[in-house]
Amino acid sequence: MTESSFENNDPQSLFVKAHELHDSGKYDEAKAIFAFLVKHHPDLWQLQFSLAQVLFDIGDAQQAENHFITASKLNSSSGDIFYNLAICQKSLGKVELAIESYLKALTLDATDLDSRYNLAACYAHLDNLDAAIDQYQELLEIEENHQSALNNLAYLYQKGGFEEKALTTYQKLLALDPQHISAKHMVSALQGERVTHTPESYVQELFDSYAIDYEQSLVDKLSYNLPRLMYEFYLQNSSHRSFTKTIDLGCGTGLSGITFREVSKTMIGVDLSERMIEQAERKNVYDLLIISDILSSLSDQRLYNSELILALDVFGYIGDLEKIFSESHRISKPNALFYFSIEKLDSEEDFLLKKNGRFSHSYHYIENQSRSCGWVINHSQKIDLRKERDHWVKGLIFELSKAP
């Protein structure tokens, strides 16, 4: 489409046509018409807003923001403009500006649940837990059975150390939806129930939602540096080894893959979260990426004859490790190495589901499982895994080997 093809058409007809094209997914054609209309009628906020929407949908968030801002200046009484502007700004990483835009939307309509919900998420993103909690509470005063708000509020209560409030909120959510996976798991954790593994759907949902901000959150906010620490551990103990095939179980966004790529001829990553796999794929360090839970992946023949198996910060979601230890031993070559981390449990128990929903394991449990499954513990080392509430989570890293 060219401008000359629009010039003899009625602007209103073009406006309707552009919306029809947008609604049918023909974004480039819609953009061309909206851009033509904006060029000739720049003072109409509806045109600026419509062009911004189609620009955002085709992935040009920066230009979309410019037109949303122009629309908001032309019509400062539309909460919908500020709401969409905020979404656009959040996608650009401009979280503080998104907060300002959501607040403007709420000034125009304090009952706007979507703006309040997203505003709470922005505060949570900035670790302003008090402000996020306040927004979720205000939302629930308007809509007391808003399940997503209840789930997020319960999570923030737990994260902030308000365990009784977290439990009560998760229980309210379960009363509304008895099959809610996250709530069931966290109630089990907060009540100290005996659990052997985290539900797959819980892990998948958690990391799908976490994928985009995963590395920033871990590295910048939680001082996470496990891949580097594990690589230094490898250099201290087995630097003479390189590996024909390396398996990265629970590879996430690929931080471990980057670290061990140079000593691995073939690198295969496995993760349950499709969105985490998408992030890992962008790093171009894996020869193969597989979307699967860990135990099922160990039946995949493409993983057979591995020489190095990595499982970094993975066993926090698995209590009973017997099958993983035995299956990883079965598919690996003689003399293979197995590197993994655990959150350290200082008790007589084998493993424990903690109140944050993650598992910790005892040294004697790892020792017993290794021995019974045919692994030999070559080395172990105490480390600081990451920070929670400004305190280090204590962990252990291991190097196991398979007998020749």
C-alpha positions as CSV (number, residue, x, y, z in Angstrom):
1,M,0.0,0.0,0.0
2,T,1.2,3.5,-0.9
3,E,0.0,6.9,0.3
4,S,-1.4,7.7,-3.2
5,S,-3.8,4.7,-2.8
6,F,-5.3,6.4,0.3
7,E,-5.6,10.0,-0.9
8,N,-9.0,9.7,-2.6
9,N,-10.6,7.8,0.3
10,D,-12.7,9.2,3.1
11,P,-10.7,9.4,6.4
12,Q,-13.4,7.7,8.4
13,S,-13.6,4.8,6.0
14,L,-9.8,4.5,6.1
15,F,-9.9,4.5,9.9
16,V,-12.5,1.7,9.9
17,K,-10.6,-0.3,7.3
18,A,-7.3,0.0,9.3
19,H,-9.0,-1.3,12.4
20,E,-10.4,-4.2,10.4
21,L,-6.9,-5.0,9.1
22,H,-5.5,-4.7,12.6
23,D,-8.1,-7.1,14.0
24,S,-7.4,-9.6,11.3
25,G,-3.7,-9.6,12.0
26,K,-2.6,-7.6,8.9
27,Y,-0.5,-5.3,11.0
28,D,1.7,-3.8,8.2
29,E,-1.3,-2.8,6.1
30,A,-3.0,-1.3,9.2
31,K,0.1,0.5,10.1
32,A,0.4,2.1,6.7
33,I,-3.1,3.5,6.8
34,F,-2.8,4.7,10.4
35,A,0.5,6.4,9.7
36,F,-1.1,8.1,6.6
37,L,-4.0,9.3,8.8
38,V,-1.7,10.5,11.6
39,K,0.4,12.4,9.1
40,H,-2.6,14.4,7.8
41,H,-4.5,14.6,11.2
42,P,-1.8,14.6,13.9
43,D,-4.1,16.3,16.5
44,L,-6.6,13.5,16.6
45,W,-5.8,11.4,19.7
46,Q,-7.8,8.4,18.3
47,L,-5.4,8.1,15.4
48,Q,-2.2,8.5,17.6
49,F,-3.6,5.8,19.9
50,S,-4.5,3.4,17.1
51,L,-1.1,3.8,15.4
52,A,0.6,3.2,18.8
53,Q,-1.4,0.0,19.3
54,V,-0.4,-1.5,15.9
55,L,3.2,-0.5,16.4
56,F,3.3,-2.3,19.7
57,D,1.7,-5.4,18.2
58,I,4.4,-5.5,15.5
59,G,7.2,-5.2,18.1
60,D,8.1,-1.5,17.7
61,A,7.5,-0.6,21.3
62,Q,9.8,2.5,21.2
63,Q,7.8,4.2,18.5
64,A,4.5,2.9,20.1
65,E,5.5,4.7,23.3
66,N,6.0,8.0,21.4
67,H,2.5,7.8,19.9
68,F,0.9,6.7,23.2
69,I,2.5,9.7,24.9
70,T,1.2,12.0,22.1
71,A,-2.3,10.5,22.5
72,S,-2.2,11.1,26.2
73,K,-1.3,14.7,25.8
74,L,-4.2,15.2,23.3
75,N,-6.6,13.4,25.7
76,S,-5.5,13.3,29.3
77,S,-8.9,12.0,30.5
78,S,-8.6,8.5,28.9
79,G,-7.5,5.8,31.4
80,D,-7.2,3.4,28.5
81,I,-4.4,5.4,26.9
82,F,-2.4,5.5,30.1
83,Y,-3.0,1.8,30.7
84,N,-1.6,0.9,27.3
85,L,1.2,3.3,27.6
86,A,2.2,1.7,30.9
87,I,2.2,-1.8,29.3
88,C,4.4,-0.4,26.5
89,Q,6.8,1.2,29.0
90,K,7.1,-2.0,31.1
91,S,8.0,-3.9,28.0
92,L,10.8,-1.5,27.4
93,G,12.1,-1.9,30.9
94,K,10.9,1.5,31.9
95,V,9.3,0.3,35.1
96,E,9.3,3.6,37.0
97,L,7.6,5.3,34.1
98,A,5.1,2.5,33.8
99,I,4.2,3.0,37.5
100,E,3.5,6.7,36.8
101,S,1.3,5.8,33.9
102,Y,-0.7,3.2,35.9
103,L,-1.1,5.7,38.7
104,K,-2.6,8.2,36.2
105,A,-4.9,5.6,34.9
106,L,-6.1,4.8,38.5
107,T,-6.5,8.5,39.2
108,L,-9.1,8.5,36.4
109,D,-10.7,5.2,37.5
110,A,-9.8,3.8,40.9
111,T,-11.7,0.6,40.2
112,D,-9.6,-0.3,37.2
113,L,-8.6,-3.8,38.3
114,D,-6.1,-4.4,35.4
115,S,-4.2,-1.2,36.1
116,R,-4.0,-1.9,39.8
117,Y,-3.0,-5.5,39.2
118,N,-0.2,-4.5,36.8
119,L,0.9,-1.7,39.1
120,A,1.3,-4.1,41.9
121,A,3.4,-6.3,39.6
122,C,5.6,-3.3,38.7
123,Y,6.2,-2.6,42.4
124,A,7.1,-6.2,43.0
125,H,9.5,-6.1,40.1
126,L,11.3,-3.3,41.8
127,D,11.3,-5.3,45.1
128,N,9.0,-2.7,46.7
129,L,7.1,-5.4,48.5
130,D,5.1,-3.0,50.8
131,A,3.8,-1.0,47.8
132,A,3.0,-4.2,45.9
133,I,1.2,-5.7,48.8
134,D,-0.8,-2.5,49.3
135,Q,-2.0,-2.6,45.7
136,Y,-3.0,-6.2,45.8
137,Q,-4.9,-5.6,49.0
138,E,-6.7,-2.6,47.5
139,L,-7.6,-4.7,44.4
140,L,-9.0,-7.5,46.7
141,E,-11.2,-5.0,48.5
142,I,-12.8,-4.4,45.1
143,E,-12.8,-8.0,43.9
144,E,-12.2,-10.3,46.8
145,N,-12.1,-13.5,44.8
146,H,-9.5,-12.3,42.2
147,Q,-7.4,-15.5,42.1
148,S,-4.3,-14.1,40.4
149,A,-4.1,-11.3,42.9
150,L,-4.5,-13.7,45.8
151,N,-1.8,-16.0,44.5
152,N,0.6,-13.1,44.0
153,L,-0.2,-11.5,47.4
154,A,0.4,-14.9,49.1
155,Y,3.8,-15.2,47.3
156,L,4.8,-11.7,48.5
157,Y,3.7,-12.4,52.0
158,Q,5.9,-15.5,52.0
159,K,8.8,-13.7,50.4
160,G,8.6,-11.0,53.0
161,G,8.5,-13.5,55.9
162,F,4.8,-13.1,56.7
163,E,4.2,-16.9,56.7
164,E,0.9,-17.0,58.6
165,K,-0.6,-14.4,56.2
166,A,0.8,-16.3,53.3
167,L,-0.8,-19.5,54.5
168,T,-4.1,-17.9,55.1
169,T,-4.1,-16.3,51.6
170,Y,-3.1,-19.5,49.9
171,Q,-5.9,-21.4,51.8
172,K,-8.4,-18.8,50.6
173,L,-7.2,-19.4,47.1
174,L,-7.6,-23.1,47.5
175,A,-11.2,-22.6,48.8
176,L,-11.9,-20.9,45.5
177,D,-10.0,-23.4,43.4
178,P,-9.2,-26.7,45.1
179,Q,-6.9,-27.8,42.2
180,H,-4.8,-24.6,42.2
181,I,-1.3,-26.2,41.8
182,S,0.8,-23.3,43.3
183,A,-1.5,-22.9,46.3
184,K,-1.5,-26.6,47.0
185,H,2.2,-26.8,46.9
186,M,2.8,-23.8,49.0
187,V,0.3,-24.8,51.6
188,S,2.1,-28.1,51.9
189,A,5.4,-26.2,52.3
190,L,4.1,-23.8,54.9
191,Q,2.4,-26.5,56.9
192,G,5.5,-28.7,56.9
193,E,4.0,-31.6,55.0
194,R,6.1,-34.5,53.7
195,V,6.5,-34.0,49.9
196,T,8.9,-35.8,47.6
197,H,8.8,-33.5,44.6
198,T,7.4,-30.2,43.3
199,P,4.5,-30.5,40.8
200,E,5.8,-30.2,37.2
201,S,3.1,-27.7,36.3
202,Y,4.1,-25.5,39.2
203,V,7.7,-25.4,38.1
204,Q,6.7,-24.9,34.4
205,E,4.4,-22.0,35.3
206,L,6.9,-20.5,37.7
207,F,9.7,-20.4,35.2
208,D,7.6,-19.5,32.2
209,S,6.6,-16.3,34.0
210,Y,10.1,-15.7,35.3
211,A,12.1,-16.3,32.1
212,I,12.5,-12.8,30.7
213,D,13.7,-11.3,34.0
214,Y,15.4,-14.5,35.3
215,E,19.0,-13.5,34.9
216,Q,18.6,-10.0,36.1
217,S,16.7,-11.2,39.2
218,L,19.2,-13.9,40.0
219,V,22.5,-12.1,39.3
220,D,21.6,-8.5,40.2
221,K,19.2,-9.0,43.0
222,L,20.1,-12.3,44.6
223,S,23.9,-12.2,44.0
224,Y,23.7,-15.6,42.2
225,N,27.0,-16.8,40.8
226,L,26.7,-20.6,40.9
227,P,27.8,-21.3,37.3
228,R,31.1,-19.5,37.8
229,L,31.6,-21.1,41.2
230,M,30.9,-24.5,39.7
231,Y,33.4,-23.9,36.9
232,E,36.1,-22.9,39.4
233,F,35.3,-26.1,41.3
234,Y,35.8,-28.1,38.1
235,L,39.1,-26.3,37.4
236,Q,40.3,-27.1,40.9
237,N,39.5,-30.8,40.7
238,S,39.3,-32.0,37.1
239,S,40.8,-29.3,34.8
240,H,42.6,-32.0,32.8
241,R,39.2,-33.3,31.5
242,S,37.2,-32.1,28.5
243,F,34.0,-33.7,27.4
244,T,32.6,-35.1,24.2
245,K,29.0,-34.8,25.4
246,T,27.7,-32.5,28.2
247,I,24.1,-32.6,29.5
248,D,22.8,-29.5,31.3
249,L,19.8,-30.6,33.3
250,G,17.5,-27.7,34.1
251,C,19.5,-25.5,31.9
252,G,17.3,-22.5,32.3
253,T,18.4,-19.5,30.3
254,G,21.8,-21.1,29.6
255,L,24.1,-19.6,32.2
256,S,25.7,-23.0,32.9
257,G,26.0,-23.7,29.2
258,I,28.0,-20.5,28.6
259,T,30.4,-21.4,31.4
260,F,31.0,-25.0,30.3
261,R,30.8,-24.6,26.6
262,E,34.5,-24.3,26.0
263,V,35.2,-27.8,27.6
264,S,32.3,-29.5,25.8
265,K,32.3,-30.7,22.2
266,T,28.5,-31.2,22.3
267,M,26.3,-29.4,24.7
268,I,22.7,-30.5,25.3
269,G,20.3,-28.5,27.5
270,V,17.1,-29.7,29.1
271,D,14.4,-27.6,30.8
272,L,10.7,-28.0,31.6
273,S,10.0,-24.4,30.7
274,E,9.5,-23.5,27.1
275,R,10.2,-19.8,27.7
276,M,13.4,-20.6,29.5
277,I,14.5,-22.7,26.5
278,E,13.7,-19.8,24.2
279,Q,16.0,-17.6,26.2
280,A,18.7,-20.3,26.2
281,E,18.4,-20.7,22.4
282,R,19.3,-17.0,21.9
283,K,22.7,-17.6,23.5
284,N,23.7,-20.1,20.7
285,V,25.7,-22.3,23.1
286,Y,23.7,-25.5,22.9
287,D,23.8,-28.0,20.1
288,L,20.4,-29.3,21.2
289,L,17.7,-28.0,23.5
290,I,15.0,-30.3,24.8
291,I,11.7,-29.2,26.5
292,S,11.2,-31.9,29.1
293,D,11.2,-32.7,32.8
294,I,14.5,-34.1,33.9
295,L,13.5,-37.6,34.7
296,S,11.8,-38.1,31.3
297,S,14.7,-36.6,29.5
298,L,17.0,-39.3,30.9
299,S,15.2,-41.8,28.7
300,D,16.0,-39.8,25.6
301,Q,18.7,-41.7,23.6
302,R,20.2,-38.4,22.5
303,L,21.5,-38.0,26.1
304,Y,23.1,-41.4,26.2
305,N,26.9,-41.8,26.6
306,S,27.2,-38.4,28.3
307,E,30.6,-37.6,29.8
308,L,29.5,-34.6,32.0
309,I,26.1,-34.1,33.6
310,L,25.3,-30.7,35.1
311,A,22.4,-29.9,37.5
312,L,22.9,-26.5,38.9
313,D,20.3,-25.0,41.2
314,V,17.9,-27.8,40.1
315,F,17.3,-30.0,43.1
316,G,15.6,-27.3,45.0
317,Y,12.5,-28.5,43.1
318,I,13.1,-32.2,43.6
319,G,13.1,-33.9,47.0
320,D,13.6,-37.6,46.2
321,L,16.7,-37.9,44.0
322,E,17.0,-41.6,43.7
323,K,15.6,-42.0,40.2
324,I,17.6,-39.1,38.8
325,F,20.8,-40.4,40.3
326,S,20.2,-44.0,39.0
327,E,19.1,-42.9,35.5
328,S,21.9,-40.4,35.1
329,H,24.3,-43.2,36.1
330,R,22.7,-45.5,33.6
331,I,23.0,-43.2,30.5
332,S,26.5,-41.9,31.3
333,K,29.8,-43.3,30.0
334,P,32.4,-44.9,32.4
335,N,34.4,-42.2,34.1
336,A,31.6,-39.6,33.6
337,L,31.4,-36.7,36.0
338,F,28.2,-35.4,37.6
339,Y,28.3,-31.8,39.0
340,F,25.3,-30.5,41.0
341,S,24.3,-28.2,43.8
342,I,22.0,-28.6,46.8
343,E,20.6,-26.3,49.4
344,K,22.2,-27.6,52.6
345,L,20.0,-29.3,55.2
346,D,21.5,-29.5,58.7
347,S,19.4,-32.3,60.2
348,E,19.0,-36.0,60.3
349,E,16.3,-35.9,57.6
350,D,17.2,-36.9,54.1
351,F,15.4,-33.9,52.5
352,L,12.9,-31.3,53.5
353,L,10.4,-29.1,51.7
354,K,11.1,-25.6,53.2
355,K,8.5,-22.9,53.8
356,N,9.6,-21.1,50.7
357,G,8.5,-24.1,48.6
358,R,12.1,-25.3,47.8
359,F,13.8,-28.5,48.9
360,S,17.0,-28.8,50.9
361,H,19.1,-32.0,51.2
362,S,21.5,-33.4,53.8
363,Y,25.0,-34.5,53.0
364,H,24.4,-38.0,54.3
365,Y,21.4,-38.3,51.9
366,I,23.6,-37.4,48.9
367,E,26.2,-39.8,50.2
368,N,23.8,-42.7,50.5
369,Q,22.1,-42.0,47.2
370,S,25.4,-41.8,45.4
371,R,26.7,-45.0,46.8
372,S,23.5,-47.0,46.1
373,C,23.3,-45.7,42.5
374,G,26.9,-46.3,41.6
375,W,28.3,-42.8,41.9
376,V,31.5,-41.9,43.9
377,I,31.8,-38.6,45.6
378,N,35.1,-37.2,44.5
379,H,34.8,-33.7,46.0
380,S,32.3,-31.5,47.7
381,Q,32.4,-27.8,48.8
382,K,30.3,-25.5,50.9
383,I,29.2,-22.4,49.1
384,D,26.8,-19.4,49.3
385,L,24.1,-20.0,46.7
386,R,22.2,-16.8,46.6
387,K,20.6,-14.2,48.9
388,E,17.1,-14.4,50.4
389,R,16.0,-11.5,52.7
390,D,19.6,-10.3,52.7
391,H,20.9,-13.6,54.1
392,W,22.9,-16.1,52.2
393,V,21.3,-19.5,51.4
394,K,23.9,-22.1,52.3
395,G,24.6,-24.8,49.9
396,L,26.9,-27.6,48.8
397,I,28.4,-28.4,45.4
398,F,29.5,-31.9,44.4
399,E,31.7,-33.7,41.9
400,L,30.6,-37.3,41.5
401,S,32.2,-39.9,39.1
402,K,31.1,-43.1,37.6
403,A,33.5,-46.1,38.0
404,P,35.4,-47.1,34.9
